[in-house]
Amino acid sequence: ISIGNICRSPIAEAVFRKLTADEKVENKWMTDSAAVSDWNVGRSPDPRALSCLRNHGIETAHKARQITKDDFQTFDYILCMDESNLRDLKRKSNQVKDCKAKIELLGTYDPQKQLIIEDPYYGSEKDFETVYEQCVRCCKAFLEKNH
């Protein structure tokens, strides 16, 4: 989960889908990404995010959406990118009666201990690549832990 759902979270979602497909466990996981805000609802991911994924042989047809009450009741994990998203999600989850989702920073799974996945929106292609690499490390470790 990220603020606008067009850079970091679609990359993480696409990476995780690819990992579960490679491990032949995709039928065990329901994977999606969403935004805390409603800024970009319906938009495709940032072209730089798409091009970064494509460079690694990954396609995505994701369209940005905002997180819903149902998400808190349906998903086992809601993994987010930074402290402000974590705060917002925890606040939202307090308004949901039977929240079952465990809300965590995706970065807590990073073997290299990079806790925060910074928003690359105002950055360069290199920043998108950094996000991709962080997502790969974190998603791999998360999947291993929850296999």
VOGU-996327 format. One line per 8 residues: number of its first residue (from 1); their letters; for each residue x, y, z of N, C-alpha, C, O, CB. Coordinates in pm, whole numbers, plus 50000, padded with zeros to 5 digits. Glycine has a CB too. Layout:
<nodes>
NUM	A	X,Y,Z,X,Y,Z,X,Y,Z,X,Y,Z,X,Y,Z  ...
</nodes>
This chain:
<nodes>
1	ISIGNICR	50085,49882,50000,50000,50000,50000,50089,50124,50000,50188,50132,50072,49904,50000,50123  50050,50222,49916,50125,50347,49913,50024,50462,49901,49903,50440,49900,50227,50349,49794  50076,50584,49892,49985,50700,49893,49893,50698,49772,49771,50705,49785,50064,50831,49897  49953,50687,49651,49872,50703,49531,49855,50578,49447,49778,50578,49352,49932,50807,49447  49926,50470,49482,49911,50342,49413,49952,50344,49266,49892,50274,49185,49770,50297,49424  50052,50426,49230,50099,50424,49091,50249,50397,49078,50298,50377,48967,50066,50556,49024  50323,50397,49188,50469,50374,49180,50512,50252,49260,50540,50146,49204,50545,50497,49229  50518,50268,49392,50577,50163,49475,50488,50039,49488,50534,49927,49464,50605,50218,49612
9	SPIAEAVF	50362,50058,49526,50280,49939,49553,50250,49855,49429,50246,49732,49440,50150,49981,49617  50229,49916,49310,50212,49830,49192,50339,49750,49159,50331,49637,49110,50172,49914,49071  50455,49809,49187,50581,49736,49165,50585,49616,49261,50615,49504,49219,50706,49829,49187  50555,49641,49388,50557,49533,49488,50455,49424,49452,50484,49305,49463,50527,49590,49629  50337,49467,49410,50232,49370,49373,50278,49282,49257,50264,49160,49261,50101,49443,49336  50333,49345,49153,50376,49271,49034,50492,49176,49068,50497,49063,49019,50419,49369,48923  50584,49224,49152,50698,49141,49194,50647,49019,49272,50692,48907,49248,50796,49223,49282  50554,49042,49364,50504,48932,49446,50428,48830,49361,50442,48709,49381,50413,48987,49558
17	RKLTADEK	50347,48880,49266,50275,48788,49175,50374,48700,49098,50354,48580,49085,50187,48869,49075  50482,48763,49048,50581,48689,48972,50649,48582,49060,50669,48469,49017,50687,48785,48913  50683,48621,49184,50746,48526,49276,50655,48407,49306,50699,48292,49306,50785,48596,49406  50527,48435,49331,50435,48325,49363,50413,48236,49241,50397,48114,49254,50299,48381,49413  50413,48296,49122,50399,48217,48999,50522,48129,48979,50511,48011,48947,50378,48310,48874  50642,48188,48999,50766,48111,48984,50772,47994,49082,50823,47887,49050,50886,48203,49004  50720,48017,49202,50721,47912,49306,50602,47817,49293,50588,47721,49370,50721,47975,49446  50515,47845,49195,50393,47765,49173,50300,47765,49295,50236,47665,49326,50431,47619,49138
25	VENKWMTD	50292,47881,49362,50202,47892,49477,50101,48006,49457,50039,48052,49553,50282,47914,49607  50087,48051,49331,50001,48169,49310,49855,48144,49350,49784,48238,49385,50006,48210,49163  49811,48017,49345,49673,47989,49383,49651,47998,49535,49537,47997,49582,49633,47850,49335  49759,48007,49610,49748,48020,49756,49742,48165,49801,49716,48194,49918,49865,47951,49824  49766,48257,49708,49774,48399,49744,49677,48483,49665,49664,48466,49543,49915,48450,49724  49609,48575,49733,49531,48678,49665,49613,48805,49681,49632,48855,49792,49382,48692,49724  49661,48858,49569,49753,48971,49574,49691,49092,49508,49637,49082,49398,49887,48936,49506  49698,49207,49574,49647,49331,49515,49725,49447,49575,49795,49430,49674,49493,49347,49540
33	SAAVSDWN	49712,49563,49515,49770,49681,49577,49666,49792,49571,49578,49794,49486,49902,49724,49506  49679,49886,49665,49581,49993,49676,49649,50117,49731,49765,50115,49771,49462,49951,49765  49571,50226,49732,49622,50353,49779,49553,50393,49908,49441,50351,49936,49603,50462,49673  49623,50474,49986,49560,50534,50103,49469,50648,50057,49362,50670,50113,49668,50584,50204  49514,50722,49953,49436,50837,49905,49354,50797,49782,49368,50687,49729,49529,50957,49871  49268,50890,49737,49187,50860,49617,49237,50940,49496,49165,50955,49397,49037,50891,49643  49361,50992,49503,49412,51078,49396,49410,51017,49258,49369,51082,49161,49550,51119,49428  49456,50893,49247,49484,50837,49114,49391,50723,49074,49422,50646,48984,49625,50788,49108
41	VGRSPDPR	49277,50711,49142,49188,50597,49119,49164,50578,48969,49130,50672,48897,49053,50617,49193  49182,50453,48923,49157,50420,48783,49277,50439,48692,49274,50399,48575,49044,50501,48732  49382,50501,48744,49500,50526,48660,49593,50405,48654,49602,50327,48749,49577,50648,48711  49661,50391,48541,49765,50288,48530,49886,50333,48611,49899,50450,48644,49804,50264,48380  49975,50238,48643,50097,50278,48713,50178,50380,48633,50164,50390,48511,50183,50155,48742  50262,50454,48703,50353,50551,48642,50432,50482,48530,50477,50369,48547,50451,50612,48750  50447,50549,48413,50521,50488,48301,50660,50439,48341,50709,50339,48288,50533,50588,48187  50724,50511,48436,50859,50469,48480,50851,50338,48560,50943,50256,48554,50925,50580,48565
49	ALSCLRNH	50743,50320,48634,50724,50194,48708,50703,50080,48609,50760,49972,48624,50603,50205,48807  50621,50106,48507,50594,50003,48404,50721,49967,48330,50747,49850,48304,50487,50052,48305  50800,50068,48296,50922,50041,48219,51024,49967,48304,51096,49880,48254,50982,50172,48165  51032,50000,48432,51121,49929,48524,51081,49781,48534,51166,49693,48527,51118,49996,48665  50952,49755,48549,50904,49617,48557,50933,49543,48427,50980,49429,48427,50753,49613,48589  50903,49609,48316,50924,49547,48184,51071,49509,48164,51101,49405,48106,50879,49643,48072  51162,49594,48212,51306,49564,48202,51341,49435,48275,51442,49371,48245,51389,49679,48259  51257,49398,48371,51280,49274,48447,51184,49163,48402,51168,49062,48471,51264,49300,48598
57	GIETAHKA	51121,49183,48287,51034,49080,48231,50902,49063,48303,50844,48954,48303,51106,48951,48230  50853,49171,48366,50726,49162,48439,50625,49260,48380,50656,49378,48358,50747,49191,48592  50505,49211,48354,50396,49297,48304,50293,49313,48415,50280,49227,48502,50329,49236,48174  50221,49424,48412,50109,49440,48506,49998,49517,48438,50023,49607,48358,50154,49512,48636  49873,49481,48471,49759,49553,48415,49687,49628,48528,49570,49664,48516,49660,49454,48343  49758,49650,48638,49696,49711,48756,49642,49851,48728,49704,49931,48657,49796,49717,48869  49526,49880,48786,49471,50016,48786,49460,50060,48931,49415,49984,49017,49330,50023,48713  49501,50184,48957,49502,50234,49095,49361,50230,49156,49262,50260,49090,49557,50378,49100
65	RQITKDDF	49357,50192,49283,49231,50196,49357,49261,50237,49500,49375,50230,49547,49158,50057,49352  49157,50279,49569,49175,50319,49708,49139,50200,49798,49051,50121,49766,49087,50443,49743  49209,50189,49910,49183,50080,50004,49040,50091,50058,48989,50202,50078,49286,50082,50121  48976,49977,50081,48837,49976,50129,48829,49907,50265,48924,49842,50310,48744,49906,50028  48715,49923,50328,48689,49856,50456,48703,49705,50439,48758,49636,50525,48546,49893,50509  48651,49654,50326,48660,49511,50296,48803,49459,50299,48829,49348,50346,48599,49483,50159  48895,49540,50248,49035,49497,50243,49086,49461,50383,49159,49363,50400,49123,49607,50182  49047,49542,50481,49092,49517,50619,49031,49388,50675,49089,49324,50763,49054,49635,50709
73	QTFDYILC	48914,49350,50621,48845,49231,50671,48880,49106,50592,48858,48994,50639,48696,49253,50667  48935,49125,50470,48960,49012,50380,49104,48966,50380,49132,48846,50385,48920,49049,50240  49196,49062,50373,49337,49026,50358,49401,48992,50492,49367,49050,50595,49414,49141,50292  49494,48896,50490,49568,48859,50611,49677,48961,50641,49707,48989,50758,49629,48719,50597  49736,49017,50535,49844,49113,50552,49818,49236,50467,49773,49226,50353,49980,49051,50514  49845,49352,50523,49849,49475,50445,49989,49532,50469,50022,49576,50579,49733,49578,50488  50069,49528,50364,50209,49570,50374,50224,49707,50309,50180,49727,50195,50305,49466,50307  50285,49800,50380,50294,49935,50325,50438,49983,50318,50530,49914,50364,50211,50031,50408
81	MDESNLRD	50457,50100,50262,50589,50144,50218,50663,50236,50316,50786,50235,50320,50575,50213,50090  50588,50315,50393,50656,50409,50482,50572,50440,50605,50459,50393,50619,50688,50539,50408  50631,50519,50695,50568,50545,50825,50434,50616,50813,50341,50586,50888,50661,50628,50911  50423,50711,50718,50297,50785,50711,50185,50695,50659,50070,50708,50703,50312,50909,50620  50217,50604,50567,50116,50507,50522,50076,50415,50637,49959,50382,50654,50169,50424,50403  50175,50373,50714,50149,50285,50828,50053,50352,50926,49957,50292,50973,50281,50246,50899  50082,50479,50957,49996,50557,51048,49854,50566,50994,49757,50540,51066,50053,50698,51068  49842,50605,50865,49710,50622,50804,49632,50491,50804,49512,50489,50833,49723,50673,50661
89	LKRKSNQV	49702,50381,50771,49635,50250,50765,49589,50205,50903,49480,50151,50918,49728,50145,50704  49672,50228,51003,49634,50188,51139,49514,50269,51185,49423,50217,51251,49752,50207,51237  49514,50398,51149,49400,50483,51185,49272,50432,51117,49168,50419,51180,49427,50631,51146  49283,50402,50987,49166,50351,50913,49119,50217,50970,48999,50192,50982,49200,50336,50763  49216,50132,51005,49179,49998,51053,49104,50005,51187,49024,49917,51218,49304,49910,51068  49130,50109,51265,49060,50125,51392,48911,50153,51374,48831,50134,51465,49122,50237,51472  48876,50198,51253,48734,50226,51225,48663,50104,51166,48544,50109,51137,48722,50345,51130  48737,49995,51147,48678,49874,51088,48653,49774,51200,48742,49740,51277,48772,49813,50978
97	KDCKAKIE	48528,49727,51206,48490,49642,51319,48574,49516,51332,48639,49496,51435,48345,49603,51306  48576,49432,51230,48651,49307,51243,48770,49304,51149,48775,49226,51054,48559,49186,51216  48866,49390,51178,48988,49397,51098,49071,49274,51127,49108,49249,51242,49068,49528,51128  49100,49194,51022,49184,49076,51046,49326,49095,50990,49416,49015,51018,49120,48951,50985  49343,49200,50910,49472,49220,50844,49579,49263,50944,49557,49346,51032,49460,49325,50734  49696,49203,50926,49814,49246,51001,49879,49357,50918,49918,49334,50803,49915,49126,51029  49891,49476,50975,49943,49591,50901,50089,49612,50936,50125,49635,51051,49860,49720,50932  50175,49603,50834,50319,49611,50857,50387,49689,50747,50331,49710,50639,50381,49470,50868
105	LLGTYDPQ	50510,49733,50775,50594,49789,50670,50654,49672,50591,50708,49578,50650,50708,49881,50729  50645,49677,50459,50706,49573,50376,50856,49564,50408,50914,49456,50405,50684,49603,50225  50917,49678,50438,51059,49685,50467,51104,49608,50590,51223,49583,50607,51098,49825,50483  51010,49570,50677,51050,49490,50795,51104,49354,50751,51171,49286,50829,50931,49472,50893  51074,49314,50628,51120,49184,50578,51253,49193,50503,51308,49092,50461,51016,49123,50486  51306,49316,50487,51427,49333,50407,51550,49278,50479,51585,49325,50587,51448,49482,50374  51617,49177,50419,51740,49125,50480,51848,49233,50492,51937,49224,50576,51793,49007,50396  51839,49336,50407,51938,49445,50414,51893,49558,50508,51958,49662,50518,51963,49502,50274
113	KQLIIEDP	51781,49534,50576,51732,49625,50681,51700,49768,50634,51710,49863,50711,51834,49633,50790  51662,49782,50506,51613,49912,50458,51465,49917,50491,51382,49865,50415,51639,49932,50302  51430,49979,50602,51293,49972,50652,51193,50046,50563,51081,50000,50543,51287,50029,50791  51236,50161,50511,51143,50246,50435,51171,50232,50285,51285,50237,50240,51157,50394,50479  51062,50215,50208,51074,50215,50062,51028,50354,50016,50909,50384,50015,50987,50098,49995  51125,50436,49979,51096,50577,49948,51020,50591,49817,51040,50515,49722,51227,50658,49941  50931,50691,49812,50854,50719,49692,50946,50773,49582,51011,50875,49601,50741,50821,49723  50953,50704,49466,51045,50748,49360,50982,50851,49265,51045,50890,49166,51091,50628,49279
121	YYGSEKDF	50858,50894,49294,50783,50978,49199,50862,51099,49150,50863,51129,49030,50654,51025,49263  50929,51169,49242,51004,51289,49202,51150,51257,49170,51232,51347,49152,50997,51395,49312  51182,51129,49164,51319,51087,49142,51347,51048,48998,51278,51091,48906,51353,50973,49232  51451,50964,48982,51496,50924,48848,51464,50776,48825,51410,50708,48912,51648,50950,48832  51498,50728,48705,51483,50585,48673,51555,50500,48779,51507,50394,48819,51539,50553,48530  51669,50549,48823,51750,50477,48921,51673,50456,49052,51686,50352,49117,51881,50553,48949  51593,50556,49089,51513,50544,49211,51405,50436,49197,51374,50366,49293,51449,50679,49246  51349,50424,49077,51251,50317,49052,51318,50181,49062,51262,50085,49115,51186,50335,48913
129	ETVYEQCV	51441,50174,49010,51518,50050,49015,51546,50011,49161,51539,49893,49197,51651,50066,48937  51578,50110,49244,51601,50085,49387,51475,50029,49452,51482,49933,49529,51645,50216,49459  51360,50089,49421,51232,50040,49474,51211,49895,49432,51173,49810,49513,51114,50129,49425  51237,49867,49303,51221,49731,49251,51308,49633,49331,51260,49528,49374,51258,49725,49102  51434,49668,49349,51525,49577,49420,51482,49555,49565,51488,49443,49616,51668,49632,49418  51437,49663,49631,51387,49650,49768,51266,49556,49771,51255,49469,49856,51351,49789,49828  51175,49576,49676,51052,49495,49671,51087,49347,49649,51026,49260,49711,50959,49544,49558  51183,49320,49562,51223,49182,49537,51275,49118,49666,51233,49009,49703,51330,49175,49425
137	RCCKAFLE	51367,49188,49734,51423,49134,49858,51316,49110,49964,51311,49004,50026,51530,49228,49914  51230,49210,49982,51129,49203,50087,51024,49096,50055,50985,49018,50142,51061,49339,50105  50979,49093,49930,50875,48997,49892,50926,48853,49902,50854,48764,49946,50825,49025,49749  51052,48832,49862,51113,48698,49875,51115,48654,50020,51075,48543,50053,51256,48697,49817  51163,48744,50107,51175,48711,50249,51035,48690,50311,51016,48599,50392,51251,48825,50326  50939,48773,50271,50803,48759,50322,50744,48624,50281,50681,48555,50361,50714,48874,50270  50765,48587,50154,50712,48462,50102,50777,48341,50171,50709,48244,50205,50734,48454,49949  50907,48349,50192,50977,48240,50262,50923,48222,50403,50904,48110,50449,51128,48268,50269
145	KNH	50898,48334,50469,50849,48331,50608,50706,48277,50614,50667,48215,50714,50855,48471,50670  50629,48300,50510,50485,48265,50513,50450,48158,50409,50339,48157,50356,50400,48390,50488  50543,48070,50382,50522,47966,50280,50424,47861,50329,50395,47766,50256,50656,47900,50243
</nodes>
